[in-house]
Amino acid sequence: MNASSYDTHDLQARDSAHYLHPFTDTQALAGRGARIVVRADDIYVWDSEGQRLLDAMSGLWCVAVGYGRRRLADAAHRQMLQLPFYNSFFKTSVVPAIDLATRLAQLAPPGFDKVFFTNSGSEGNDTVIRMVRRYWDLQGQPGRDVIIARINGYHGSTMGGASLSGMDYMHAQGGLPIPGIVHIGQPYWYGSDRGLSPQAFGLQAARWLEHKILELGPERVAAFVAEPVQGAGGVIIPPETYWPEVQRIVDKYGILLVSDEVICGFGRLGRWFGCQHYGTRPDLITFAKAVTSGYLPLGGVLVGERVARTLVERGGEFEHGFTYSGHPTSCAVALENLAIMEEEDLPRHVREDAGPYLKQGFESLVDHPLVGHAQALGLVAGLALVADKSSGRFFDPGLAVGMLCRDFCFDSGLVMRAVGDRMIIAPPLIITRPQIDELIALIRRCLDSTLAEVKARGWLAG
Ligand SMILES: Cc1ncc(COP(=O)(O)O)c(C=O)c1O
């Protein structure tokens, strides 16, 4: 179907009449009408009006191998004809889940030999909460049930995932967090008072974990859950000193470390897993998104030896699971997706080619009058829009300058996300150098448009 065969007004009307979107003000959306995305190829998507957009968010951090991969469609088709679905509950198993679990155990850091499958990252993190608490029960320490996460970390939208997430506005809806989950500050140096060097601040932020452990009593603390790089919180790349100090602290108190790699897993930071970039040794790894490049829903938890031994050898039945845990078609697509990633050596492409090239281009945006700070790692990047470049003063959040910039991006053919006044990207891992040039030029153009608008509205300092 080409663009002209879509009746955008009709689609928008039915969309607002019947479809409640995730994380959306339905009434506000109805006022302007949703953009209807109708097809995609490589790193581009097209809407029902025929506009092409460079998708610098990989869908929602997931389309690692890009759009239009016939091999993934064929893998799903083959598997659906062979065995579209069967469960793994009743002493049964399915070949694609066995093969995918085997493959993940090979790709994961040493010691991760077991996998629990879910349908999403949120379910993965709910699984983490239950596994962590079960582990300590089996260790004879049921009082160790408090899980520490971080303000502005994002771990999903189920009751457990949203509780781990450190967003007040999410907690305010639905009586969250659930008991036994507490939060510490995030390692966002540019968002701090910048009184310390980034290195010193990284150590300080890690030590907030130690302070919280001591405040609660180490005998009550079960685990620390964090993303290697905070994604949905605005691509917060921690100072290099942060993770080694966190590792020292969790080791010292014997608490479990959970690396939520729903974004950072599968090559995003230039290694198969984000923890390998930082050299941390987690006990559990949550994954989703890029494991199938988003072509089908699949998530899960990689379970390290320490937890696996206890759960398996002493745990008996683990009273947890989902109808679609180990869904054969999703697993078949994941296997094909991982095969593509390996054949195209995508983690290396990110680490040695696209990542450094993006870093150079993206961080050069700091010369723009609106940009206070710009940072990239692998293929994630974020910049902070500021009202006063010399002091680094932020805009009044009520002005929603990030949203203004995001709208200019969409209008200019670029999907870039705004988190407050941080503008963030996570393009498909297959992005090439010429496409990165195109991306940076588009971002610059959108920043210029935003600057002109902000000046016209009299919002700029000086
Ligand atoms: C780090 C992280 N964890 C968990 C989730 C939740 O995953 P899902 O939306 O698949 O439930 C997300 C989603 O963006 C995420 O970024």
PDBQT file of the ligand as one rigid body, heavy atoms in Angstrom, charges set to zero:
ROOT
HETATM    1  C1  LIG A 501      15.748  -0.686  31.124  1.00  0.00    +0.000 C 
HETATM    2  C2  LIG A 501      14.340  -1.103  30.873  1.00  0.00    +0.000 A 
HETATM    3  N1  LIG A 501      13.807  -2.068  31.640  1.00  0.00    +0.000 NA
HETATM    4  C3  LIG A 501      12.549  -2.496  31.444  1.00  0.00    +0.000 A 
HETATM    5  C4  LIG A 501      11.765  -1.949  30.471  1.00  0.00    +0.000 A 
HETATM    6  C5  LIG A 501      10.355  -2.427  30.286  1.00  0.00    +0.000 C 
HETATM    7  O1  LIG A 501      10.285  -3.203  29.152  1.00  0.00    +0.000 OA
HETATM    8  P1  LIG A 501       8.862  -3.482  28.458  1.00  0.00    +0.000 P 
HETATM    9  O2  LIG A 501       8.362  -2.192  27.945  1.00  0.00    +0.000 OA
HETATM   10  O3  LIG A 501       9.215  -4.496  27.398  1.00  0.00    +0.000 OA
HETATM   11  O4  LIG A 501       7.990  -4.080  29.497  1.00  0.00    +0.000 OA
HETATM   12  C6  LIG A 501      12.274  -0.953  29.644  1.00  0.00    +0.000 A 
HETATM   13  C7  LIG A 501      11.454  -0.361  28.570  1.00  0.00    +0.000 C 
HETATM   14  O5  LIG A 501      11.815   0.594  27.940  1.00  0.00    +0.000 OA
HETATM   15  C8  LIG A 501      13.595  -0.505  29.853  1.00  0.00    +0.000 A 
HETATM   16  O6  LIG A 501      14.118   0.470  29.125  1.00  0.00    +0.000 OA
ENDROOT
TORSDOF 0
